[in-house]
Amino acid sequence: MDREQIAAVLQQTHLFRSADPSDLECVAEIVDEVSAPPGQHIFFQGDIATEFFVLADGKVRIYIPGHGGELDLGIVEVGQMFGEGGLFDGGPRVASAIALEPSTILRIPRDEWLLVVDEIPEFTRRMLFATGASVRQYTSHAIDFLFLDVEIPSFPPAEDAPPG
């Protein structure tokens, strides 16, 4: 994938939607493209979060392993971000991620990302917005898994996404 294609995939996420093209180019410069065949783990629960990811092609399952089974948190689709813990504290991952089909993943290293954020402060606000959307999505999936009759509203509506 060239930098223009990478920027186009990044722009599909909450984090980068409506971002200035020159800002996207800065991010595209630090992206590593990773291929994962079906069944390959991208990360395991407990791994230190040194990066976060955007799915460019394929499908990835996010789950929490346990002794009595696994709790599915969701399926990552093309253009979605995952492994967001790498955006913030770089602590241990709370879930595992595994490719369900041949997948192309954009890996964004945390240390390099933080340098970009220093140069483009707008991304700080966008990080909070994007992570909030992901937390809502994962919470909704977990509630569905537990068969609770509770609806988590989707927020923000697409038209309310933060401007670039």
C-alpha positions as CSV (number, residue, x, y, z in Angstrom):
1,M,0.0,0.0,0.0
2,D,1.3,3.4,-0.8
3,R,1.0,6.4,1.5
4,E,-2.1,7.8,-0.3
5,Q,-3.9,4.4,0.1
6,I,-2.9,4.3,3.7
7,A,-4.3,7.8,4.3
8,A,-7.6,6.8,2.6
9,V,-8.0,3.9,5.0
10,L,-7.1,6.0,8.0
11,Q,-9.7,8.6,7.0
12,Q,-12.4,6.0,7.5
13,T,-11.9,5.9,11.3
14,H,-13.4,8.2,13.9
15,L,-9.9,9.3,14.8
16,F,-9.0,10.6,11.3
17,R,-12.3,11.4,9.7
18,S,-12.3,14.9,8.3
19,A,-8.6,15.3,9.2
20,D,-6.6,17.7,7.1
21,P,-4.9,15.8,4.2
22,S,-1.4,17.0,5.2
23,D,-2.0,15.8,8.8
24,L,-3.0,12.4,7.4
25,E,0.2,12.3,5.4
26,C,2.2,12.8,8.7
27,V,0.4,9.8,10.2
28,A,0.8,7.7,7.1
29,E,4.6,8.2,7.3
30,I,4.7,6.3,10.6
31,V,2.4,3.4,9.7
32,D,3.6,-0.1,9.2
33,E,1.6,-2.5,7.1
34,V,1.1,-5.9,8.5
35,S,-0.4,-9.0,6.9
36,A,-2.2,-11.6,9.1
37,P,-3.5,-14.9,7.8
38,P,-6.7,-16.4,9.4
39,G,-6.0,-17.6,12.9
40,Q,-3.0,-15.4,13.6
41,H,-3.1,-13.3,16.7
42,I,-2.4,-9.6,16.4
43,F,-2.0,-9.3,20.1
44,F,-2.9,-11.2,23.3
45,Q,-4.5,-10.1,26.5
46,G,-1.7,-8.9,28.8
47,D,0.7,-7.8,26.1
48,I,2.0,-4.3,26.6
49,A,0.3,-1.9,24.2
50,T,3.1,-0.4,22.2
51,E,0.9,0.3,19.2
52,F,-2.7,0.6,17.9
53,F,-4.2,-0.6,14.7
54,V,-6.5,0.2,11.8
55,L,-7.9,-2.6,9.7
56,A,-7.3,-2.0,6.0
57,D,-8.7,-5.4,4.8
58,G,-10.2,-8.5,6.3
59,K,-11.8,-9.1,9.7
60,V,-10.4,-9.3,13.2
61,R,-12.1,-10.7,16.3
62,I,-11.6,-9.0,19.6
63,Y,-12.3,-11.2,22.7
64,I,-11.4,-11.7,26.3
65,P,-10.2,-15.2,27.0
66,G,-11.3,-16.9,30.2
67,H,-11.3,-20.3,31.9
68,G,-15.0,-20.8,31.3
69,G,-14.9,-19.6,27.7
70,E,-14.4,-16.4,25.8
71,L,-16.2,-13.1,25.8
72,D,-16.6,-11.7,22.3
73,L,-16.2,-7.9,22.3
74,G,-16.8,-7.6,18.6
75,I,-15.6,-8.0,15.0
76,V,-13.4,-5.3,13.6
77,E,-14.4,-4.3,10.1
78,V,-12.4,-2.5,7.4
79,G,-11.7,1.1,8.4
80,Q,-12.1,0.5,12.1
81,M,-9.5,1.1,14.7
82,F,-8.6,-1.4,17.4
83,G,-6.1,-1.8,20.2
84,E,-6.7,1.7,21.4
85,G,-4.9,1.2,24.7
86,G,-1.8,2.0,22.7
87,L,-3.1,5.5,22.3
88,F,-2.9,6.3,25.9
89,D,-1.0,4.6,28.7
90,G,0.8,1.8,26.9
91,G,-0.3,-0.6,29.6
92,P,-1.3,-4.3,29.3
93,R,-3.9,-5.1,26.8
94,V,-7.3,-6.1,28.2
95,A,-8.4,-8.3,25.3
96,S,-6.9,-10.4,22.5
97,A,-7.2,-9.9,18.8
98,I,-7.1,-12.6,16.1
99,A,-7.5,-12.4,12.3
100,L,-10.6,-14.2,11.1
101,E,-9.7,-14.0,7.4
102,P,-6.6,-12.8,5.5
103,S,-6.2,-9.3,6.9
104,T,-4.1,-6.2,6.2
105,I,-3.5,-4.2,9.3
106,L,-2.1,-0.7,9.6
107,R,0.1,-0.7,12.8
108,I,0.7,2.7,14.3
109,P,3.6,2.7,16.9
110,R,2.7,4.5,20.1
111,D,6.0,6.4,20.5
112,E,5.9,7.7,17.0
113,W,2.2,8.5,17.4
114,L,2.9,10.7,20.4
115,L,5.4,12.7,18.5
116,V,2.8,13.3,15.8
117,V,0.3,14.4,18.5
118,D,2.9,16.9,19.8
119,E,3.1,18.4,16.3
120,I,-0.7,18.3,15.6
121,P,-2.5,19.0,18.8
122,E,-5.9,18.6,17.1
123,F,-5.3,14.8,17.3
124,T,-5.5,15.0,21.1
125,R,-9.2,15.9,21.0
126,R,-9.8,13.4,18.2
127,M,-8.2,10.6,20.3
128,L,-10.7,11.2,23.1
129,F,-13.6,11.2,20.6
130,A,-12.5,8.1,18.8
131,T,-11.8,6.1,22.0
132,G,-15.2,7.1,23.4
133,A,-16.9,5.7,20.3
134,S,-14.9,2.4,20.6
135,V,-15.7,2.0,24.3
136,R,-19.4,2.4,23.4
137,Q,-19.1,-0.2,20.6
138,Y,-17.3,-2.7,22.8
139,T,-19.7,-2.1,25.7
140,S,-22.7,-2.7,23.4
141,H,-21.2,-6.0,22.2
142,A,-20.5,-7.1,25.7
143,I,-24.1,-6.3,26.8
144,D,-25.5,-8.2,23.8
145,F,-23.3,-11.2,24.8
146,L,-24.7,-11.1,28.3
147,F,-28.3,-11.0,26.9
148,L,-29.1,-7.9,28.8
149,D,-32.1,-5.9,27.5
150,V,-30.1,-2.7,27.6
151,E,-29.5,-0.5,24.5
152,I,-26.3,1.6,24.3
153,P,-27.1,4.5,22.0
154,S,-24.7,5.0,19.1
155,F,-22.8,8.3,19.6
156,P,-21.9,10.5,18.0
157,P,-24.1,10.4,14.9
158,A,-21.9,10.5,11.8
159,E,-23.0,14.0,11.0
160,D,-21.7,15.1,14.4
161,A,-18.2,13.9,13.9
162,P,-15.6,16.5,14.8
163,P,-14.5,18.7,12.0
164,G,-10.9,18.5,10.7
